[in-house]
Amino acid sequence: MAGALLRDRMRDLVRNNPHAAKAVAVLVNNIIGAGIMPRAASGDDTLDRKVDTLFERWTADCDADGQLDFYGLQTLICREMVEAGEVLVRRRVRRASDGLPVPLQLQVLEADFLDATKSGALGAGRLVQGIEFDPVGKRRAYWLHAEHPGDAYGALQNGLQSRPVPASEIAHVYEKQRTQARGVPWGAPVIRSLRDLDDYEVAELVRKKTEACVTAIVFGDDEAQQGIAPSVVDADGNRVEQFEPGLIAYARGGKDIRFNQPSATGGYGEYKRASLHTISAGFRVPYELLTGDLSQVNYSSIRAGLVEFRRQIDAVQWQLFIPMFCAPVWRWFTEAAWAAGQIPSPTVPVEWSPPKFEAVDPQKDAMANLLSII
């Protein structure tokens, strides 16, 4: 049940913390880029060209919300996977009269739609946080709310009731770090670190503002001139003490004026850099990509760091995103096209092409590749 709390905290950080927002953007941009593109690979050139052309036409109308194409949906789904830990994609079969190239659309659902209160035994099977398993442990259904639980109108109208949707209609995209049924936000290990860095920066800013408020203090004989600030009263005549930049305060005492000299404090840069190293490690992105700070790297060091990062991205693409999202969608697409009489078979082999990585130094990388061949 902690999944909802983790999602809420991470979403808040991504909306309000620039480092969390950048970490999510870096991961999504590298995993998806311009899109992971399919190519039919049945071995029949005529069939392959027909399927590829049909898929290209379908991509523009595949979004059930009518806003994104297939590759825009990939970005949205990957973002939800990283930020919220998981996302659901539901197959929506349409009528032939709807005028779609293929009578199929995809509906992206946030993890909140999954009824996490549904847990326990269910006949010979079981329910785990809204996911129904059969007696042998295979996913049989997902218990989904009709409306988003955070939608006040939807909750009022439907009373947060959920109903089962067959697992064959759902693509559940998340990272399996154990044999768990649901995912967690990728930034969960550093939620506390992000909060601590925010608190530290606010405290440092308040300290600097406070130092800048009192410019000088004038000591005089006038007894009316006393206190740490000029006398300010509200509408009821009550005295109000205030600080403001450039303030000159008057106090009782000898005739003198003393200027405030804020003390310099060190360590801010070092602490922030160390905190950002921790945050980048928690999100599994290089520090340089998280911060844009390239002042302490050279070609060799940045390339070594990117090689490891790209190996991780490659694993996410081929072991997670393509099997959990791309492959089910391709299967749904070919089945719908076959049912509509547009292709001769419901099964068409496919090859996927993730975006290629840009070279840090194209000339040096090309020479390295040439020497490895020789």
TIDRENVO-468137 format. One record per residue (C-alpha): x, y, z negated; residue in three letters. Coordinates in Angstrom, 1 decimal. Layout:
<pts>
<pt <X, Y, Z>, "ALA">
...
</pts>
This chain:
<pts>
<pt <0.0, 0.0, 0.0>, "MET">
<pt <3.0, 2.3, -0.2>, "ALA">
<pt <3.1, 2.5, 3.6>, "GLY">
<pt <0.5, 5.3, 3.8>, "ALA">
<pt <2.5, 7.3, 1.2>, "LEU">
<pt <5.7, 6.9, 3.2>, "LEU">
<pt <4.0, 7.9, 6.4>, "ARG">
<pt <2.6, 11.0, 4.9>, "ASP">
<pt <5.9, 12.1, 3.4>, "ARG">
<pt <7.8, 11.4, 6.6>, "MET">
<pt <5.3, 13.3, 8.7>, "ARG">
<pt <5.5, 16.3, 6.3>, "ASP">
<pt <9.3, 16.3, 6.6>, "LEU">
<pt <9.2, 16.0, 10.4>, "VAL">
<pt <6.8, 19.0, 10.6>, "ARG">
<pt <8.7, 21.1, 8.1>, "ASN">
<pt <12.3, 20.0, 8.0>, "ASN">
<pt <14.4, 20.8, 11.1>, "PRO">
<pt <16.9, 17.9, 10.4>, "HIS">
<pt <14.1, 15.3, 10.2>, "ALA">
<pt <12.5, 16.7, 13.4>, "ALA">
<pt <15.9, 16.6, 15.2>, "LYS">
<pt <16.6, 13.0, 14.1>, "ALA">
<pt <13.3, 11.8, 15.4>, "VAL">
<pt <13.8, 13.7, 18.7>, "ALA">
<pt <17.3, 12.2, 19.2>, "VAL">
<pt <16.0, 8.7, 18.7>, "LEU">
<pt <13.0, 9.1, 21.0>, "VAL">
<pt <15.1, 10.9, 23.7>, "ASN">
<pt <17.6, 8.1, 23.8>, "ASN">
<pt <15.2, 5.1, 23.6>, "ILE">
<pt <12.8, 6.4, 26.2>, "ILE">
<pt <14.3, 9.4, 28.0>, "GLY">
<pt <12.4, 9.8, 31.3>, "ALA">
<pt <10.8, 6.4, 30.8>, "GLY">
<pt <11.4, 2.7, 30.9>, "ILE">
<pt <10.3, 1.8, 34.4>, "MET">
<pt <9.1, -1.6, 35.7>, "PRO">
<pt <9.7, -3.2, 39.1>, "ARG">
<pt <7.8, -6.3, 40.2>, "ALA">
<pt <10.1, -9.2, 40.8>, "ALA">
<pt <8.1, -12.1, 42.2>, "SER">
<pt <10.4, -12.7, 45.0>, "GLY">
<pt <7.7, -11.9, 47.6>, "ASP">
<pt <8.7, -8.5, 49.0>, "ASP">
<pt <5.2, -7.7, 50.3>, "THR">
<pt <3.6, -8.5, 47.0>, "LEU">
<pt <6.2, -6.7, 45.0>, "ASP">
<pt <5.7, -3.5, 47.0>, "ARG">
<pt <2.0, -3.7, 46.7>, "LYS">
<pt <2.1, -4.2, 42.9>, "VAL">
<pt <4.7, -1.4, 42.5>, "ASP">
<pt <2.6, 1.0, 44.5>, "THR">
<pt <-0.5, 0.1, 42.6>, "LEU">
<pt <1.2, 0.5, 39.2>, "PHE">
<pt <2.6, 3.9, 40.3>, "GLU">
<pt <-0.9, 5.0, 41.1>, "ARG">
<pt <-2.3, 3.6, 37.8>, "TRP">
<pt <0.3, 5.4, 35.6>, "THR">
<pt <-1.3, 8.8, 36.2>, "ALA">
<pt <-4.7, 7.6, 34.9>, "ASP">
<pt <-3.7, 5.1, 32.2>, "CYS">
<pt <-4.2, 7.3, 29.2>, "ASP">
<pt <-7.6, 6.8, 27.6>, "ALA">
<pt <-7.3, 10.4, 26.3>, "ASP">
<pt <-6.7, 11.7, 29.8>, "GLY">
<pt <-3.6, 13.8, 29.0>, "GLN">
<pt <-0.4, 11.7, 29.5>, "LEU">
<pt <0.9, 9.4, 32.1>, "ASP">
<pt <2.4, 6.0, 31.3>, "PHE">
<pt <5.9, 7.4, 30.6>, "TYR">
<pt <4.4, 10.2, 28.5>, "GLY">
<pt <2.6, 7.5, 26.5>, "LEU">
<pt <6.0, 5.7, 26.0>, "GLN">
<pt <7.4, 8.8, 24.4>, "THR">
<pt <4.4, 9.3, 22.2>, "LEU">
<pt <4.4, 5.6, 21.1>, "ILE">
<pt <8.1, 5.6, 20.4>, "CYS">
<pt <7.8, 8.8, 18.4>, "ARG">
<pt <5.0, 7.3, 16.3>, "GLU">
<pt <7.1, 4.1, 15.8>, "MET">
<pt <10.1, 6.2, 14.5>, "VAL">
<pt <8.2, 8.8, 12.5>, "GLU">
<pt <5.3, 6.7, 11.1>, "ALA">
<pt <7.0, 3.3, 11.3>, "GLY">
<pt <4.4, 1.7, 13.5>, "GLU">
<pt <1.8, 2.4, 16.1>, "VAL">
<pt <-1.1, 0.5, 17.7>, "LEU">
<pt <-1.9, 0.4, 21.4>, "VAL">
<pt <-5.4, -0.9, 22.4>, "ARG">
<pt <-6.4, -2.3, 25.7>, "ARG">
<pt <-9.4, -0.6, 27.1>, "ARG">
<pt <-11.0, -2.4, 30.1>, "VAL">
<pt <-13.1, -0.1, 32.3>, "ARG">
<pt <-15.8, -0.5, 34.8>, "ARG">
<pt <-15.1, -0.6, 38.5>, "ALA">
<pt <-17.4, 2.4, 38.9>, "SER">
<pt <-15.0, 4.6, 36.8>, "ASP">
<pt <-12.9, 5.1, 39.9>, "GLY">
<pt <-9.5, 4.1, 38.4>, "LEU">
<pt <-6.8, 2.6, 40.6>, "PRO">
<pt <-7.0, -0.4, 38.1>, "VAL">
<pt <-9.9, -0.7, 35.7>, "PRO">
<pt <-7.7, -0.4, 32.6>, "LEU">
<pt <-6.6, 2.3, 30.2>, "GLN">
<pt <-4.5, 2.4, 27.1>, "LEU">
<pt <-5.6, 3.9, 23.8>, "GLN">
<pt <-2.9, 4.9, 21.3>, "VAL">
<pt <-3.9, 4.6, 17.7>, "LEU">
<pt <-2.0, 5.8, 14.6>, "GLU">
<pt <-1.2, 3.2, 12.0>, "ALA">
<pt <-3.9, 4.9, 9.8>, "ASP">
<pt <-6.6, 3.2, 11.8>, "PHE">
<pt <-5.5, -0.1, 10.4>, "LEU">
<pt <-7.5, -0.9, 7.3>, "ASP">
<pt <-4.8, -1.7, 4.7>, "ALA">
<pt <-7.3, -2.6, 2.1>, "THR">
<pt <-8.1, -5.8, 3.9>, "LYS">
<pt <-5.9, -8.4, 2.2>, "SER">
<pt <-6.5, -11.8, 0.8>, "GLY">
<pt <-7.8, -15.2, 1.9>, "ALA">
<pt <-10.2, -15.4, 4.9>, "LEU">
<pt <-11.5, -18.8, 5.5>, "GLY">
<pt <-8.5, -21.0, 6.5>, "ALA">
<pt <-6.5, -18.0, 7.4>, "GLY">
<pt <-5.5, -14.8, 5.5>, "ARG">
<pt <-5.5, -11.0, 5.7>, "LEU">
<pt <-2.4, -8.9, 5.2>, "VAL">
<pt <-2.9, -5.2, 5.1>, "GLN">
<pt <-5.6, -5.3, 7.8>, "GLY">
<pt <-3.9, -7.9, 10.0>, "ILE">
<pt <-5.7, -11.3, 10.2>, "GLU">
<pt <-3.7, -14.4, 10.6>, "PHE">
<pt <-4.9, -17.9, 11.5>, "ASP">
<pt <-3.9, -21.0, 9.5>, "PRO">
<pt <-0.6, -21.4, 11.4>, "VAL">
<pt <0.4, -17.8, 10.8>, "GLY">
<pt <-0.5, -16.4, 14.3>, "LYS">
<pt <-2.0, -13.0, 14.5>, "ARG">
<pt <-5.7, -13.4, 15.2>, "ARG">
<pt <-7.2, -9.9, 14.8>, "ALA">
<pt <-6.6, -6.3, 13.6>, "TYR">
<pt <-9.2, -4.7, 11.3>, "TRP">
<pt <-9.5, -1.2, 12.7>, "LEU">
<pt <-11.5, 1.8, 11.5>, "HIS">
<pt <-13.9, 3.4, 14.2>, "ALA">
<pt <-12.5, 6.8, 13.3>, "GLU">
<pt <-9.3, 8.1, 11.8>, "HIS">
<pt <-9.6, 8.0, 8.0>, "PRO">
<pt <-8.1, 11.5, 7.9>, "GLY">
<pt <-11.0, 12.8, 10.0>, "ASP">
<pt <-13.6, 14.1, 7.5>, "ALA">
<pt <-16.4, 13.9, 10.0>, "TYR">
<pt <-15.5, 10.3, 11.0>, "GLY">
<pt <-15.2, 9.2, 7.4>, "ALA">
<pt <-18.5, 10.7, 6.6>, "LEU">
<pt <-20.3, 9.1, 9.5>, "GLN">
<pt <-18.8, 5.7, 9.3>, "ASN">
<pt <-18.0, 5.4, 5.6>, "GLY">
<pt <-14.5, 4.1, 6.4>, "LEU">
<pt <-15.9, 0.8, 7.6>, "GLN">
<pt <-13.6, -1.5, 9.7>, "SER">
<pt <-14.1, -4.3, 12.0>, "ARG">
<pt <-11.9, -6.9, 13.6>, "PRO">
<pt <-10.4, -6.4, 17.1>, "VAL">
<pt <-8.8, -9.5, 18.7>, "PRO">
<pt <-5.0, -9.5, 18.6>, "ALA">
<pt <-4.9, -10.0, 22.4>, "SER">
<pt <-6.3, -6.5, 22.8>, "GLU">
<pt <-3.6, -4.8, 20.6>, "ILE">
<pt <0.1, -4.1, 21.0>, "ALA">
<pt <1.5, -3.5, 17.6>, "HIS">
<pt <4.9, -1.7, 18.0>, "VAL">
<pt <7.2, -1.5, 15.0>, "TYR">
<pt <10.7, -2.6, 13.9>, "GLU">
<pt <10.9, -5.9, 12.1>, "LYS">
<pt <13.7, -5.7, 9.5>, "GLN">
<pt <12.3, -8.7, 7.7>, "ARG">
<pt <9.4, -11.0, 8.5>, "THR">
<pt <7.0, -8.2, 7.3>, "GLN">
<pt <3.6, -7.7, 8.9>, "ALA">
<pt <3.9, -3.9, 9.2>, "ARG">
<pt <6.6, -1.3, 9.7>, "GLY">
<pt <8.0, 1.6, 7.7>, "VAL">
<pt <9.3, 5.0, 8.9>, "PRO">
<pt <12.8, 4.9, 10.1>, "TRP">
<pt <13.8, 7.9, 7.9>, "GLY">
<pt <12.5, 6.3, 4.7>, "ALA">
<pt <16.0, 5.7, 3.2>, "PRO">
<pt <16.7, 9.5, 3.3>, "VAL">
<pt <13.3, 11.0, 2.3>, "ILE">
<pt <14.8, 11.9, -1.1>, "ARG">
<pt <18.0, 13.3, 0.5>, "SER">
<pt <16.0, 15.5, 2.8>, "LEU">
<pt <14.0, 16.9, -0.1>, "ARG">
<pt <17.1, 17.5, -2.2>, "ASP">
<pt <18.8, 19.4, 0.7>, "LEU">
<pt <15.7, 21.5, 1.1>, "ASP">
<pt <15.6, 22.3, -2.6>, "ASP">
<pt <19.3, 23.1, -2.7>, "TYR">
<pt <18.9, 25.5, 0.3>, "GLU">
<pt <15.9, 27.2, -1.3>, "VAL">
<pt <17.8, 27.6, -4.6>, "ALA">
<pt <20.8, 29.0, -2.8>, "GLU">
<pt <18.7, 31.5, -0.9>, "LEU">
<pt <16.9, 32.7, -4.0>, "VAL">
<pt <20.2, 33.1, -5.8>, "ARG">
<pt <21.6, 35.3, -3.0>, "LYS">
<pt <18.4, 37.3, -2.8>, "LYS">
<pt <18.5, 37.9, -6.6>, "THR">
<pt <22.1, 39.0, -6.4>, "GLU">
<pt <21.3, 41.5, -3.6>, "ALA">
<pt <18.3, 43.0, -5.5>, "CYS">
<pt <20.2, 45.1, -8.0>, "VAL">
<pt <22.7, 47.4, -6.3>, "THR">
<pt <23.6, 49.6, -9.3>, "ALA">
<pt <22.6, 50.4, -12.8>, "ILE">
<pt <22.6, 53.9, -14.1>, "VAL">
<pt <23.1, 54.5, -17.8>, "PHE">
<pt <21.7, 57.9, -19.1>, "GLY">
<pt <20.5, 59.7, -22.2>, "ASP">
<pt <16.9, 60.1, -21.1>, "ASP">
<pt <14.9, 57.7, -23.3>, "GLU">
<pt <12.2, 57.5, -20.6>, "ALA">
<pt <14.7, 55.9, -18.4>, "GLN">
<pt <15.0, 52.4, -19.9>, "GLN">
<pt <14.5, 48.8, -18.9>, "GLY">
<pt <16.0, 46.9, -16.1>, "ILE">
<pt <14.0, 48.5, -13.3>, "ALA">
<pt <12.1, 51.7, -12.5>, "PRO">
<pt <8.7, 51.9, -14.2>, "SER">
<pt <6.0, 50.6, -11.9>, "VAL">
<pt <2.4, 50.3, -13.1>, "VAL">
<pt <-0.6, 48.5, -11.6>, "ASP">
<pt <-4.1, 49.9, -11.2>, "ALA">
<pt <-4.9, 49.3, -14.9>, "ASP">
<pt <-1.8, 51.1, -16.0>, "GLY">
<pt <0.1, 48.0, -17.0>, "ASN">
<pt <3.8, 48.0, -16.4>, "ARG">
<pt <5.1, 45.7, -13.7>, "VAL">
<pt <8.7, 44.6, -13.6>, "GLU">
<pt <10.0, 44.0, -10.1>, "GLN">
<pt <13.2, 43.2, -8.1>, "PHE">
<pt <13.7, 44.4, -4.6>, "GLU">
<pt <16.8, 44.7, -2.3>, "PRO">
<pt <18.9, 47.7, -2.9>, "GLY">
<pt <17.3, 48.4, -6.3>, "LEU">
<pt <19.0, 51.0, -8.6>, "ILE">
<pt <17.9, 50.4, -12.2>, "ALA">
<pt <18.1, 52.8, -15.1>, "TYR">
<pt <19.0, 51.8, -18.7>, "ALA">
<pt <19.6, 53.6, -22.0>, "ARG">
<pt <23.1, 54.3, -23.0>, "GLY">
<pt <26.0, 56.5, -22.0>, "GLY">
<pt <26.1, 58.5, -18.8>, "LYS">
<pt <27.6, 56.0, -16.4>, "ASP">
<pt <26.9, 54.1, -13.2>, "ILE">
<pt <28.0, 50.6, -12.5>, "ARG">
<pt <27.7, 48.8, -9.2>, "PHE">
<pt <26.7, 45.1, -9.1>, "ASN">
<pt <29.3, 42.8, -7.6>, "GLN">
<pt <27.7, 39.4, -6.7>, "PRO">
<pt <30.1, 36.6, -7.5>, "SER">
<pt <31.1, 34.5, -4.5>, "ALA">
<pt <30.3, 30.8, -4.8>, "THR">
<pt <31.9, 28.1, -2.7>, "GLY">
<pt <31.0, 24.6, -1.8>, "GLY">
<pt <27.8, 25.3, 0.1>, "TYR">
<pt <29.1, 24.3, 3.5>, "GLY">
<pt <30.8, 21.1, 2.2>, "GLU">
<pt <27.7, 20.0, 0.3>, "TYR">
<pt <25.4, 20.6, 3.3>, "LYS">
<pt <27.8, 18.7, 5.6>, "ARG">
<pt <28.0, 15.8, 3.2>, "ALA">
<pt <24.2, 15.7, 2.9>, "SER">
<pt <23.7, 15.7, 6.7>, "LEU">
<pt <26.2, 12.8, 7.0>, "HIS">
<pt <24.0, 10.9, 4.6>, "THR">
<pt <20.8, 11.9, 6.5>, "ILE">
<pt <22.3, 10.9, 9.8>, "SER">
<pt <23.3, 7.5, 8.4>, "ALA">
<pt <19.8, 7.0, 7.1>, "GLY">
<pt <18.3, 7.7, 10.5>, "PHE">
<pt <21.0, 5.8, 12.3>, "ARG">
<pt <22.0, 8.6, 14.6>, "VAL">
<pt <25.5, 10.2, 14.9>, "PRO">
<pt <26.1, 13.2, 12.8>, "TYR">
<pt <27.1, 15.2, 15.9>, "GLU">
<pt <23.8, 14.5, 17.6>, "LEU">
<pt <21.8, 15.3, 14.5>, "LEU">
<pt <23.4, 18.7, 13.9>, "THR">
<pt <24.9, 19.7, 17.2>, "GLY">
<pt <28.2, 20.3, 15.3>, "ASP">
<pt <31.0, 19.2, 17.6>, "LEU">
<pt <33.8, 21.2, 15.9>, "SER">
<pt <35.4, 18.1, 14.3>, "GLN">
<pt <35.4, 15.7, 17.3>, "VAL">
<pt <37.5, 15.1, 20.4>, "ASN">
<pt <36.8, 13.0, 23.4>, "TYR">
<pt <37.9, 9.7, 21.9>, "SER">
<pt <36.1, 10.1, 18.6>, "SER">
<pt <32.8, 11.2, 20.1>, "ILE">
<pt <32.9, 8.4, 22.7>, "ARG">
<pt <33.6, 5.8, 20.0>, "ALA">
<pt <30.7, 7.1, 17.9>, "GLY">
<pt <28.4, 7.1, 21.0>, "LEU">
<pt <29.4, 3.5, 22.0>, "VAL">
<pt <28.0, 2.1, 18.7>, "GLU">
<pt <24.9, 4.3, 18.9>, "PHE">
<pt <24.2, 3.3, 22.5>, "ARG">
<pt <24.6, -0.4, 21.5>, "ARG">
<pt <21.9, 0.2, 18.9>, "GLN">
<pt <19.6, 2.0, 21.4>, "ILE">
<pt <20.1, -0.8, 23.9>, "ASP">
<pt <19.0, -3.4, 21.2>, "ALA">
<pt <15.9, -1.3, 20.3>, "VAL">
<pt <14.9, -1.1, 24.0>, "GLN">
<pt <15.4, -4.8, 24.9>, "TRP">
<pt <14.5, -6.5, 21.6>, "GLN">
<pt <11.8, -4.2, 20.3>, "LEU">
<pt <10.1, -1.7, 22.6>, "PHE">
<pt <10.0, -3.7, 25.8>, "ILE">
<pt <8.7, -7.0, 24.2>, "PRO">
<pt <6.3, -5.2, 21.9>, "MET">
<pt <4.9, -2.6, 24.3>, "PHE">
<pt <6.0, -2.8, 27.9>, "CYS">
<pt <5.5, -6.5, 28.4>, "ALA">
<pt <1.9, -6.6, 27.0>, "PRO">
<pt <1.0, -3.6, 29.1>, "VAL">
<pt <2.3, -5.2, 32.2>, "TRP">
<pt <0.4, -8.4, 31.5>, "ARG">
<pt <-2.8, -6.4, 30.9>, "TRP">
<pt <-2.2, -4.5, 34.1>, "PHE">
<pt <-1.7, -7.5, 36.3>, "THR">
<pt <-4.7, -9.3, 34.7>, "GLU">
<pt <-6.9, -6.3, 35.4>, "ALA">
<pt <-5.6, -5.8, 38.9>, "ALA">
<pt <-6.2, -9.5, 39.6>, "TRP">
<pt <-9.7, -9.4, 38.1>, "ALA">
<pt <-10.5, -6.5, 40.3>, "ALA">
<pt <-9.4, -8.5, 43.4>, "GLY">
<pt <-6.4, -6.2, 44.1>, "GLN">
<pt <-3.6, -8.8, 43.8>, "ILE">
<pt <-3.7, -12.6, 44.3>, "PRO">
<pt <-2.3, -13.7, 40.9>, "SER">
<pt <-2.8, -12.5, 37.3>, "PRO">
<pt <0.9, -13.1, 36.6>, "THR">
<pt <3.6, -11.2, 38.3>, "VAL">
<pt <7.2, -11.3, 37.1>, "PRO">
<pt <8.7, -7.9, 36.2>, "VAL">
<pt <12.1, -6.3, 35.7>, "GLU">
<pt <12.4, -3.3, 33.4>, "TRP">
<pt <14.9, -0.4, 33.9>, "SER">
<pt <15.6, 1.7, 30.8>, "PRO">
<pt <17.2, 5.2, 31.4>, "PRO">
<pt <20.9, 5.1, 31.8>, "LYS">
<pt <23.3, 6.8, 29.4>, "PHE">
<pt <25.1, 9.9, 30.6>, "GLU">
<pt <28.9, 9.8, 30.5>, "ALA">
<pt <30.8, 12.0, 28.0>, "VAL">
<pt <33.5, 12.6, 30.6>, "ASP">
<pt <32.4, 11.1, 34.0>, "PRO">
<pt <35.9, 11.1, 35.4>, "GLN">
<pt <37.5, 9.4, 32.4>, "LYS">
<pt <34.7, 6.9, 32.2>, "ASP">
<pt <34.9, 6.1, 35.9>, "ALA">
<pt <38.7, 5.5, 35.7>, "MET">
<pt <38.2, 3.2, 32.6>, "ALA">
<pt <35.6, 1.2, 34.6>, "ASN">
<pt <37.9, 1.0, 37.6>, "LEU">
<pt <40.9, -0.2, 35.4>, "LEU">
<pt <38.7, -2.8, 33.7>, "SER">
<pt <37.8, -4.2, 37.1>, "ILE">
<pt <41.4, -4.3, 38.3>, "ILE">
</pts>
